[in-house]
């Protein structure tokens, strides 16, 4: 488990470094997760026991961390309460942004699931 946490945090750090170096607007942890996904997809081709154990360890640790995902929303909630006056002044803009991003997320998720299901059914 410790090895898998190190790998997850290493890719998060790598994502942050890439973000700072290239001055990107994408959050570093998102870049790190994309890089981790690419590496795991690349390692799928290799069927050695060490790589399989490493992938399973990362998956199990990720699932374990997801059990405590709700704790990560506490700082966000505190930040919202601290900036409540800003939100009151821009409530309409914030609601429009939340509505549009929710619709886009649902649409993109449905599109990707449709493509994945077609690909799985072909096999």
N, CA and C atoms as an extended XYZ file, in Angstrom:
369
Properties=species:S:1:pos:R:3:atomname:S:1:resname:S:1:resid:I:1 pbc="F F F"
N         0.818       -1.189        0.000 N   UNK     1
C         0.000        0.000        0.000 CA  UNK     1
C         0.866        1.259        0.000 C   UNK     1
N         1.943        1.233        0.738 N   UNK     2
C         2.818        2.391        0.793 CA  UNK     2
C         3.472        2.658       -0.561 C   UNK     2
N         3.829        1.601       -1.241 N   UNK     3
C         4.419        1.749       -2.579 CA  UNK     3
C         3.426        2.372       -3.547 C   UNK     3
N         2.171        1.955       -3.471 N   UNK     4
C         1.145        2.492       -4.360 CA  UNK     4
C         0.854        3.960       -4.045 C   UNK     4
N         0.828        4.321       -2.768 N   UNK     5
C         0.630        5.727       -2.404 CA  UNK     5
C         1.785        6.569       -2.921 C   UNK     5
N         2.996        6.028       -2.812 N   UNK     6
C         4.153        6.748       -3.352 CA  UNK     6
C         4.000        6.966       -4.857 C   UNK     6
N         3.544        5.965       -5.566 N   UNK     7
C         3.378        6.087       -7.015 CA  UNK     7
C         2.311        7.131       -7.344 C   UNK     7
N         1.198        7.097       -6.631 N   UNK     8
C         0.131        8.071       -6.875 CA  UNK     8
C         0.633        9.484       -6.611 C   UNK     8
N         1.307        9.685       -5.472 N   UNK     9
C         1.831       11.014       -5.141 CA  UNK     9
C         2.951       11.436       -6.085 C   UNK     9
N         3.742       10.476       -6.558 N   UNK    10
C         4.803       10.807       -7.514 CA  UNK    10
C         4.204       11.355       -8.804 C   UNK    10
N         3.146       10.721       -9.284 N   UNK    11
C         2.521       11.213      -10.511 CA  UNK    11
C         1.819       12.549      -10.279 C   UNK    11
N         1.305       12.766       -9.073 N   UNK    12
C         0.727       14.065       -8.758 CA  UNK    12
C         1.817       15.130       -8.761 C   UNK    12
N         2.963       14.815       -8.180 N   UNK    13
C         4.094       15.745       -8.185 CA  UNK    13
C         4.587       15.995       -9.601 C   UNK    13
N         4.640       14.955      -10.400 N   UNK    14
C         5.053       15.103      -11.794 CA  UNK    14
C         4.074       15.996      -12.557 C   UNK    14
N         2.791       15.827      -12.303 N   UNK    15
C         1.788       16.687      -12.924 CA  UNK    15
C         1.952       18.140      -12.501 C   UNK    15
N         2.235       18.374      -11.228 N   UNK    16
C         2.458       19.742      -10.744 CA  UNK    16
C         3.698       20.347      -11.397 C   UNK    16
N         4.756       19.555      -11.529 N   UNK    17
C         5.982       20.056      -12.157 CA  UNK    17
C         5.737       20.423      -13.623 C   UNK    17
N         5.007       19.580      -14.337 N   UNK    18
C         4.689       19.869      -15.734 CA  UNK    18
C         3.827       21.120      -15.837 C   UNK    18
N         2.878       21.248      -14.927 N   UNK    19
C         2.008       22.433      -14.926 CA  UNK    19
C         2.823       23.702      -14.715 C   UNK    19
N         3.721       23.683      -13.750 N   UNK    20
C         4.545       24.867      -13.467 CA  UNK    20
C         5.513       25.154      -14.605 C   UNK    20
N         6.123       24.114      -15.162 N   UNK    21
C         7.128       24.298      -16.202 CA  UNK    21
C         6.514       24.870      -17.474 C   UNK    21
N         5.369       24.330      -17.875 N   UNK    22
C         4.724       24.775      -19.107 CA  UNK    22
C         3.672       25.855      -18.875 C   UNK    22
N         3.496       26.283      -17.612 N   UNK    23
C         2.530       27.318      -17.241 CA  UNK    23
C         1.136       27.008      -17.785 C   UNK    23
N         0.684       25.796      -17.497 N   UNK    24
C        -0.626       25.331      -17.969 CA  UNK    24
C        -1.696       25.713      -16.959 C   UNK    24
N        -2.926       25.767      -17.414 N   UNK    25
C        -4.047       26.097      -16.547 CA  UNK    25
C        -4.734       24.852      -15.997 C   UNK    25
N        -4.330       23.695      -16.475 N   UNK    26
C        -4.901       22.430      -15.988 CA  UNK    26
C        -4.278       22.129      -14.622 C   UNK    26
N        -5.065       21.712      -13.635 N   UNK    27
C        -4.503       21.391      -12.322 CA  UNK    27
C        -3.469       20.272      -12.398 C   UNK    27
N        -2.434       20.396      -11.593 N   UNK    28
C        -1.361       19.401      -11.567 CA  UNK    28
C        -1.824       17.992      -11.249 C   UNK    28
N        -2.693       17.814      -10.252 N   UNK    29
C        -3.161       16.453       -9.972 CA  UNK    29
C        -3.903       15.820      -11.136 C   UNK    29
N        -4.615       16.620      -11.921 N   UNK    30
C        -5.315       16.075      -13.096 CA  UNK    30
C        -4.291       15.609      -14.127 C   UNK    30
N        -3.260       16.416      -14.353 N   UNK    31
C        -2.190       15.996      -15.278 CA  UNK    31
C        -1.515       14.724      -14.775 C   UNK    31
N        -1.283       14.668      -13.469 N   UNK    32
C        -0.661       13.476      -12.892 CA  UNK    32
C        -1.505       12.237      -13.073 C   UNK    32
N        -2.817       12.356      -12.894 N   UNK    33
C        -3.690       11.207      -13.090 CA  UNK    33
C        -3.740       10.778      -14.550 C   UNK    33
N        -3.698       11.749      -15.451 N   UNK    34
C        -3.662       11.407      -16.875 CA  UNK    34
C        -2.374       10.660      -17.195 C   UNK    34
N        -1.254       11.135      -16.651 N   UNK    35
C         0.023       10.446      -16.872 CA  UNK    35
C         0.002        9.042      -16.276 C   UNK    35
N        -0.562        8.906      -15.079 N   UNK    36
C        -0.671        7.583      -14.460 CA  UNK    36
C        -1.527        6.651      -15.308 C   UNK    36
N        -2.619        7.170      -15.850 N   UNK    37
C        -3.473        6.374      -16.728 CA  UNK    37
C        -2.712        5.921      -17.966 C   UNK    37
N        -1.952        6.831      -18.567 N   UNK    38
C        -1.177        6.484      -19.765 CA  UNK    38
C        -0.151        5.398      -19.435 C   UNK    38
N         0.517        5.544      -18.302 N   UNK    39
C         1.518        4.539      -17.913 CA  UNK    39
C         0.857        3.191      -17.649 C   UNK    39
N        -0.289        3.192      -16.966 N   UNK    40
C        -0.970        1.921      -16.698 CA  UNK    40
C        -1.461        1.265      -17.985 C   UNK    40
N        -1.929        2.068      -18.931 N   UNK    41
C        -2.340        1.509      -20.220 CA  UNK    41
C        -1.134        0.941      -20.956 C   UNK    41
N        -0.006        1.639      -20.903 N   UNK    42
C         1.208        1.149      -21.549 CA  UNK    42
C         1.693       -0.140      -20.892 C   UNK    42
N         1.616       -0.214      -19.564 N   UNK    43
C         2.080       -1.408      -18.847 CA  UNK    43
C         1.140       -2.591      -19.015 C   UNK    43
N        -0.038       -2.353      -19.582 N   UNK    44
C        -0.998       -3.432      -19.802 CA  UNK    44
C        -0.425       -4.486      -20.749 C   UNK    44
N         0.477       -4.053      -21.607 N   UNK    45
C         1.058       -4.977      -22.591 CA  UNK    45
C         2.011       -5.975      -21.948 C   UNK    45
N         2.592       -5.596      -20.811 N   UNK    46
C         3.548       -6.466      -20.146 CA  UNK    46
C         2.827       -7.298      -19.094 C   UNK    46
N         3.033       -8.589      -19.138 N   UNK    47
C         2.294       -9.499      -18.266 CA  UNK    47
C         3.162      -10.096      -17.165 C   UNK    47
N         4.204       -9.378      -16.733 N   UNK    48
C         5.054       -9.922      -15.679 CA  UNK    48
C         4.328       -9.831      -14.345 C   UNK    48
N         4.748      -10.675      -13.409 N   UNK    49
C         4.096      -10.727      -12.102 CA  UNK    49
C         4.304       -9.435      -11.323 C   UNK    49
N         5.475       -8.833      -11.441 N   UNK    50
C         5.763       -7.607      -10.698 CA  UNK    50
C         4.867       -6.460      -11.151 C   UNK    50
N         4.686       -6.330      -12.448 N   UNK    51
C         3.846       -5.255      -12.980 CA  UNK    51
C         2.380       -5.505      -12.643 C   UNK    51
N         1.950       -6.744      -12.720 N   UNK    52
C         0.572       -7.075      -12.371 CA  UNK    52
C         0.301       -6.772      -10.903 C   UNK    52
N         1.241       -7.141      -10.028 N   UNK    53
C         1.078       -6.855       -8.604 CA  UNK    53
C         1.072       -5.359       -8.342 C   UNK    53
N         1.913       -4.624       -9.049 N   UNK    54
C         1.971       -3.172       -8.890 CA  UNK    54
C         0.652       -2.531       -9.311 C   UNK    54
N         0.117       -2.970      -10.459 N   UNK    55
C        -1.165       -2.421      -10.920 CA  UNK    55
C        -2.285       -2.742       -9.934 C   UNK    55
N        -2.342       -3.958       -9.460 N   UNK    56
C        -3.368       -4.338       -8.493 CA  UNK    56
C        -3.219       -3.554       -7.202 C   UNK    56
N        -1.981       -3.316       -6.779 N   UNK    57
C        -1.734       -2.548       -5.562 CA  UNK    57
C        -2.212       -1.106       -5.720 C   UNK    57
N        -1.940       -0.503       -6.883 N   UNK    58
C        -2.390        0.871       -7.136 CA  UNK    58
C        -3.913        0.929       -7.181 C   UNK    58
N        -4.545       -0.049       -7.810 N   UNK    59
C        -6.010       -0.084       -7.892 CA  UNK    59
C        -6.624       -0.249       -6.502 C   UNK    59
N        -6.107       -1.177       -5.712 N   UNK    60
C        -6.651       -1.402       -4.371 CA  UNK    60
C        -6.455       -0.185       -3.475 C   UNK    60
N        -5.290        0.441       -3.555 N   UNK    61
C        -5.033        1.633       -2.750 CA  UNK    61
C        -5.933        2.778       -3.183 C   UNK    61
N        -6.138        2.925       -4.487 N   UNK    62
C        -7.025        3.980       -4.990 CA  UNK    62
C        -8.451        3.772       -4.486 C   UNK    62
N        -8.913        2.536       -4.507 N   UNK    63
C       -10.259        2.244       -3.996 CA  UNK    63
C       -10.350        2.521       -2.499 C   UNK    63
N        -9.293        2.220       -1.773 N   UNK    64
C        -9.265        2.488       -0.336 CA  UNK    64
C        -9.318        3.995       -0.070 C   UNK    64
N        -8.558        4.775       -0.835 N   UNK    65
C        -8.544        6.229       -0.671 CA  UNK    65
C        -9.913        6.815       -1.033 C   UNK    65
N       -10.571        6.251       -2.031 N   UNK    66
C       -11.892        6.746       -2.438 CA  UNK    66
C       -12.936        6.604       -1.333 C   UNK    66
N       -12.719        5.668       -0.403 N   UNK    67
C       -13.643        5.535        0.719 CA  UNK    67
C       -13.659        6.799        1.579 C   UNK    67
N       -12.572        7.550        1.568 N   UNK    68
C       -12.452        8.758        2.379 CA  UNK    68
C       -12.534       10.030        1.538 C   UNK    68
N       -13.111        9.926        0.354 N   UNK    69
C       -13.207       11.063       -0.555 CA  UNK    69
C       -14.020       12.210        0.048 C   UNK    69
N       -15.022       11.883        0.835 N   UNK    70
C       -15.864       12.944        1.404 CA  UNK    70
C       -15.071       13.873        2.315 C   UNK    70
N       -14.015       13.391        2.943 N   UNK    71
C       -13.185       14.253        3.785 CA  UNK    71
C       -12.484       15.335        2.978 C   UNK    71
N       -12.242       15.082        1.697 N   UNK    72
C       -11.554       16.062        0.867 CA  UNK    72
C       -12.446       17.249        0.533 C   UNK    72
N       -13.761       17.120        0.738 N   UNK    73
C       -14.666       18.218        0.464 CA  UNK    73
C       -14.786       19.198        1.628 C   UNK    73
N       -14.250       18.855        2.788 N   UNK    74
C       -14.315       19.753        3.942 CA  UNK    74
C       -13.578       21.059        3.675 C   UNK    74
N       -12.333       21.048        3.172 N   UNK    75
C       -11.667       22.332        2.891 CA  UNK    75
C       -12.399       23.163        1.839 C   UNK    75
N       -13.021       22.510        0.872 N   UNK    76
C       -13.778       23.241       -0.144 CA  UNK    76
C       -14.978       23.928        0.500 C   UNK    76
N       -15.661       23.214        1.387 N   UNK    77
C       -16.805       23.801        2.081 CA  UNK    77
C       -16.399       24.990        2.941 C   UNK    77
N       -15.262       24.891        3.608 N   UNK    78
C       -14.766       26.005        4.416 CA  UNK    78
C       -14.426       27.191        3.521 C   UNK    78
N       -13.829       26.925        2.378 N   UNK    79
C       -13.499       27.997        1.438 CA  UNK    79
C       -14.737       28.697        0.911 C   UNK    79
N       -15.783       27.932        0.655 N   UNK    80
C       -17.032       28.533        0.176 CA  UNK    80
C       -17.624       29.429        1.253 C   UNK    80
N       -17.618       28.966        2.490 N   UNK    81
C       -18.170       29.775        3.576 CA  UNK    81
C       -17.346       31.042        3.782 C   UNK    81
N       -16.024       30.939        3.641 N   UNK    82
C       -15.163       32.115        3.820 CA  UNK    82
C       -15.408       33.168        2.738 C   UNK    82
N       -15.755       32.746        1.539 N   UNK    83
C       -15.969       33.670        0.418 CA  UNK    83
C       -17.445       33.771        0.050 C   UNK    83
N       -18.297       33.678        1.031 N   UNK    84
C       -19.735       33.706        0.790 CA  UNK    84
C       -20.193       35.038        0.202 C   UNK    84
N       -19.568       36.124        0.616 N   UNK    85
C       -19.967       37.434        0.077 CA  UNK    85
C       -19.651       37.525       -1.421 C   UNK    85
N       -18.527       36.943       -1.842 N   UNK    86
C       -18.193       36.924       -3.271 CA  UNK    86
C       -19.224       36.112       -4.048 C   UNK    86
N       -19.630       34.989       -3.483 N   UNK    87
C       -20.632       34.155       -4.148 CA  UNK    87
C       -21.983       34.858       -4.219 C   UNK    87
N       -22.339       35.595       -3.180 N   UNK    88
C       -23.608       36.327       -3.209 CA  UNK    88
C       -23.620       37.367       -4.322 C   UNK    88
N       -22.487       38.020       -4.537 N   UNK    89
C       -22.399       39.042       -5.583 CA  UNK    89
C       -22.420       38.443       -6.985 C   UNK    89
N       -21.959       37.231       -7.133 N   UNK    90
C       -21.850       36.587       -8.447 CA  UNK    90
C       -22.667       35.297       -8.520 C   UNK    90
N       -23.754       35.221       -7.789 N   UNK    91
C       -24.534       33.986       -7.701 CA  UNK    91
C       -25.045       33.532       -9.065 C   UNK    91
N       -25.561       34.442       -9.875 N   UNK    92
C       -26.098       34.068      -11.182 CA  UNK    92
C       -25.009       33.469      -12.073 C   UNK    92
N       -23.829       34.096      -12.107 N   UNK    93
C       -22.720       33.586      -12.929 CA  UNK    93
C       -22.286       32.201      -12.464 C   UNK    93
N       -22.184       32.032      -11.160 N   UNK    94
C       -21.758       30.736      -10.615 CA  UNK    94
C       -22.775       29.654      -10.953 C   UNK    94
N       -24.055       29.956      -10.814 N   UNK    95
C       -25.087       28.965      -11.129 CA  UNK    95
C       -25.093       28.595      -12.609 C   UNK    95
N       -24.881       29.589      -13.486 N   UNK    96
C       -24.809       29.306      -14.921 CA  UNK    96
C       -23.615       28.404      -15.223 C   UNK    96
N       -22.471       28.704      -14.626 N   UNK    97
C       -21.270       27.887      -14.856 CA  UNK    97
C       -21.482       26.463      -14.353 C   UNK    97
N       -22.069       26.314      -13.175 N   UNK    98
C       -22.328       24.975      -12.625 CA  UNK    98
C       -23.304       24.213      -13.516 C   UNK    98
N       -24.350       24.880      -13.985 N   UNK    99
C       -25.345       24.235      -14.840 CA  UNK    99
C       -24.719       23.775      -16.155 C   UNK    99
N       -23.974       24.662      -16.810 N   UNK   100
C       -23.361       24.315      -18.104 CA  UNK   100
C       -22.332       23.199      -17.940 C   UNK   100
N       -21.499       23.281      -16.907 N   UNK   101
C       -20.486       22.243      -16.717 CA  UNK   101
C       -21.124       20.902      -16.382 C   UNK   101
N       -22.234       20.907      -15.656 N   UNK   102
C       -22.934       19.654      -15.353 CA  UNK   102
C       -23.501       19.027      -16.614 C   UNK   102
N       -24.117       19.834      -17.462 N   UNK   103
C       -24.674       19.320      -18.720 CA  UNK   103
C       -23.562       18.766      -19.611 C   UNK   103
N       -22.442       19.490      -19.708 N   UNK   104
C       -21.323       19.019      -20.532 CA  UNK   104
C       -20.727       17.729      -19.977 C   UNK   104
N       -20.627       17.624      -18.660 N   UNK   105
C       -20.082       16.410      -18.049 CA  UNK   105
C       -20.988       15.211      -18.303 C   UNK   105
N       -22.279       15.402      -18.149 N   UNK   106
C       -23.220       14.306      -18.405 CA  UNK   106
C       -23.163       13.887      -19.872 C   UNK   106
N       -23.122       14.855      -20.772 N   UNK   107
C       -23.061       14.546      -22.198 CA  UNK   107
C       -21.790       13.822      -22.582 C   UNK   107
N       -20.649       14.298      -22.089 N   UNK   108
C       -19.374       13.654      -22.405 CA  UNK   108
C       -19.306       12.249      -21.818 C   UNK   108
N       -19.803       12.083      -20.598 N   UNK   109
C       -19.808       10.759      -19.975 CA  UNK   109
C       -20.676        9.789      -20.771 C   UNK   109
N       -21.836       10.243      -21.204 N   UNK   110
C       -22.719        9.377      -21.998 CA  UNK   110
C       -22.069        9.008      -23.326 C   UNK   110
N       -21.429        9.980      -23.970 N   UNK   111
C       -20.752        9.719      -25.239 CA  UNK   111
C       -19.637        8.691      -25.063 C   UNK   111
N       -18.812        8.878      -24.035 N   UNK   112
C       -17.711        7.942      -23.806 CA  UNK   112
C       -18.208        6.551      -23.429 C   UNK   112
N       -19.244        6.480      -22.620 N   UNK   113
C       -19.785        5.169      -22.252 CA  UNK   113
C       -20.355        4.444      -23.462 C   UNK   113
N       -20.972        5.183      -24.359 N   UNK   114
C       -21.496        4.577      -25.581 CA  UNK   114
C       -20.362        4.005      -26.428 C   UNK   114
N       -19.279        4.769      -26.572 N   UNK   115
C       -18.130        4.287      -27.348 CA  UNK   115
C       -17.488        3.072      -26.689 C   UNK   115
N       -17.351        3.109      -25.369 N   UNK   116
C       -16.739        1.987      -24.655 CA  UNK   116
C       -17.613        0.740      -24.766 C   UNK   116
N       -18.921        0.899      -24.611 N   UNK   117
C       -19.814       -0.250      -24.737 CA  UNK   117
C       -19.772       -0.861      -26.126 C   UNK   117
N       -19.697       -0.031      -27.167 N   UNK   118
C       -19.587       -0.561      -28.528 CA  UNK   118
C       -18.303       -1.340      -28.711 C   UNK   118
N       -17.215       -0.815      -28.159 N   UNK   119
C       -15.925       -1.483      -28.285 CA  UNK   119
C       -15.914       -2.809      -27.503 C   UNK   119
N       -16.536       -2.828      -26.338 N   UNK   120
C       -16.593       -4.056      -25.545 CA  UNK   120
C       -17.477       -5.100      -26.227 C   UNK   120
N       -18.592       -4.659      -26.806 N   UNK   121
C       -19.500       -5.604      -27.470 CA  UNK   121
C       -18.894       -6.184      -28.744 C   UNK   121
N       -17.986       -5.454      -29.389 N   UNK   122
C       -17.310       -6.006      -30.564 CA  UNK   122
C       -16.397       -7.152      -30.206 C   UNK   122
N       -15.795       -7.083      -29.030 N   UNK   123
C       -14.877       -8.145      -28.587 CA  UNK   123
C       -15.690       -9.301      -28.091 C   UNK   123
